Amino acid sequence: MATQRSLRLLFTICVAAIAGAAGIAGWADMPMTAADYAAHPQQMVDAYRHVEAASVSDAMEQLLHEKRYMSHRMQAIFPTKFAGTAVTVLLKREENNDPGALTGMLKAIDSGGNGSVYVMTVQDGADIAGMGGLMGTAMAARGYAGAVVDGGVRDIPQLKRVQFPVYALGPVPSTSVGHYRFAGADIPIVCDGVKVDPGDIIVADQDGVVVVPKARAAEVLIKAQALDNSEHSMYPFIEKYRSIVEAVQKFGRI
């Protein structure tokens, strides 16, 4: 009898342990809410790396009724996808012989770290390289996710060698040294027509660059995830039934 009671007790303990483990796993697999993401900003940024820039842009149009994407002029030096928090920098055109005119720009790079995105506006700088290989190498070494420059970029071979992703208006061989002065970091700027505040989330992929206001980032993410899931469900449906009309009627996404 004692042996039977012991076996029954052991069985009960095992069943409880299995049920508990299943409950923990189930809890871990539960989708996060906007409140969850707001409370865990690093997990929110990580989640933004798995959604498409187009879905993020659509989500902001639907929720905020705002255009928060950069134009077709902003091009990647190689196909890429990244997301991170903005470190903002502004350069203003000013001819000078001051060796310290751009020191603040370099200090701004050293202020960022893992997951940062360097966002720079170079005033009237389409033909001026706002950054190049040295700055890109420093950002890569510090763990930046990428850079977005409303201006030119140079030293493309080095940036490709260290695999540091940069969006810019195009490659140019020029320099900002002697022609520009640092005008501020971690300040609101306008980059290719889009307002960027320090800490805003930058989402970039082969479709372009989107800026998510940090105050609304959690709800925008939830909406973007839903749009992503809907669109990705439509692809196999269209391939199977060969009708985009039926797909749109079923999923309500275009």
Secondary structure, DSSP 4 states (H G I P E B T S, - for coil): -HHHHHHHHHHHHHHHHHHHHHHHHHHHTSPPPHHHHHH-HHHHHHHHTTS-HHHHHHHHHHHT----B--TT-EESS---EEEEEEEEEEEE-----TTTTHHHHHHHHH--TTEEEEEEETT-TTSEEE-HHHHHHHHHHT--EEEEESEE--HHHHHHTT--EEESEE-----TTTEEEEEESS-EEETTEEE-TTPEEEEETTEEEEE-GGGHHHHHHHHHHHHHHHHHHHHHHHHH--HHHHHHHH---
